[in-house]
Amino acid sequence: MASGYLTTHVLDTSTGKPAAGLSITLYRFEATAKVKVSHMVTNADGRTDSHILPAEGFREGQYELEFEAGDYFDSIGVPAEHPRFLNRIPIRFGISDVDAHYHVPLLLSPFGYSTYRGS
């Protein structure tokens, strides 16, 4: 059985604070299908309360984290453009080591974002 797991952390660089209340959905790509694996909301620290993908479901493959940035910006009062420059942010990545911790953080603002493989 795999011992790896997946986590994230979302920081709002426009406020200098964690992005609390941001919805995140994890998908796995299987053949030609995009399959929903989990859905979570960030806590006050900008993290999820549990692993997005725990060891029991962890396997090699292509994945996508989809961050609902537009809804988050609406919730904190950022004036909306029509349409928003960033509404949903998809981050596609691969998992090749089923015994590793994959950490995919998001640094976010209304007009830009960045990510990396963290620890």
C-alpha positions in Angstrom: 0.0 0.0 0.0 1.1 3.5 -0.8 2.3 5.8 2.0 2.3 9.1 0.1 -0.3 11.8 0.3 -1.2 15.2 -1.3 -1.6 18.6 0.5 -1.9 22.2 -0.5 -1.7 25.7 1.1 -3.2 28.8 -0.4 -1.8 32.3 0.4 -3.4 35.5 -0.9 -0.5 37.7 -1.8 -2.8 40.7 -2.3 -3.7 40.7 1.4 -0.6 38.9 2.8 -2.9 36.4 4.5 -4.0 32.8 4.1 -6.9 32.3 1.7 -9.6 31.0 4.1 -12.8 29.6 2.6 -11.5 28.8 -0.9 -13.0 25.8 -2.5 -10.7 23.2 -4.1 -11.6 20.1 -6.2 -9.1 17.4 -7.0 -9.5 15.4 -10.3 -7.7 12.3 -11.6 -7.3 11.7 -15.3 -8.3 8.1 -16.2 -8.1 7.2 -19.9 -10.3 9.9 -21.5 -12.2 10.8 -18.3 -11.6 13.5 -15.7 -12.8 11.9 -12.5 -13.6 13.9 -9.3 -11.7 12.6 -6.4 -12.4 15.0 -3.6 -13.6 18.5 -2.7 -12.5 20.6 0.2 -12.5 24.2 1.5 -9.5 25.9 3.0 -9.5 26.7 6.7 -8.3 29.9 8.5 -4.7 28.9 7.8 -5.3 28.5 4.1 -4.9 24.7 4.4 -7.4 21.8 4.2 -8.3 20.1 7.4 -7.1 16.7 6.0 -5.0 15.5 3.1 -6.6 16.2 -0.2 -5.5 12.8 -1.3 -4.7 10.5 1.6 -2.5 7.4 1.4 -5.4 4.9 0.9 -6.3 6.6 -2.4 -2.8 7.6 -3.5 -1.6 6.3 -6.9 0.5 7.2 -9.9 -1.2 9.3 -12.5 -2.1 12.7 -13.8 -4.1 15.0 -11.5 -5.6 18.5 -11.4 -6.4 20.7 -8.5 -9.0 23.3 -9.4 -9.1 26.4 -7.2 -12.3 28.5 -7.1 -10.5 31.9 -7.0 -13.4 34.0 -8.3 -15.8 32.8 -5.5 -13.0 33.4 -3.0 -12.4 37.0 -4.2 -16.2 37.6 -4.2 -16.3 36.5 -0.6 -13.6 38.9 0.6 -15.1 41.9 -1.3 -12.7 42.2 -4.3 -14.6 44.2 -6.9 -15.6 41.8 -9.7 -14.7 42.3 -13.3 -17.1 40.8 -15.9 -15.7 38.2 -16.5 -13.0 38.0 -13.7 -9.5 37.8 -15.0 -8.9 34.7 -12.7 -12.0 32.7 -11.9 -11.0 29.0 -11.7 -7.3 28.1 -11.5 -6.5 24.6 -12.7 -3.1 23.1 -11.8 -2.2 19.9 -13.6 0.6 17.7 -12.2 1.8 14.1 -12.1 2.3 11.8 -9.3 5.1 9.3 -9.9 6.2 8.2 -6.4 3.4 6.7 -4.4 5.4 6.9 -1.2 6.2 10.6 -1.4 4.5 13.6 0.1 3.3 15.9 -2.7 2.6 19.5 -1.6 1.1 21.8 -4.3 0.8 25.3 -2.8 -0.9 28.3 -4.5 0.2 31.9 -4.2 -2.8 33.9 -5.4 -3.9 37.5 -6.2 -6.7 38.8 -8.4 -4.3 39.1 -11.4 -1.8 36.4 -11.0 -0.7 33.2 -9.3 2.2 30.8 -9.0 2.8 27.3 -7.7 5.6 24.9 -7.1 6.2 21.5 -5.6 6.7 22.1 -2.0 7.6 19.9 1.0 
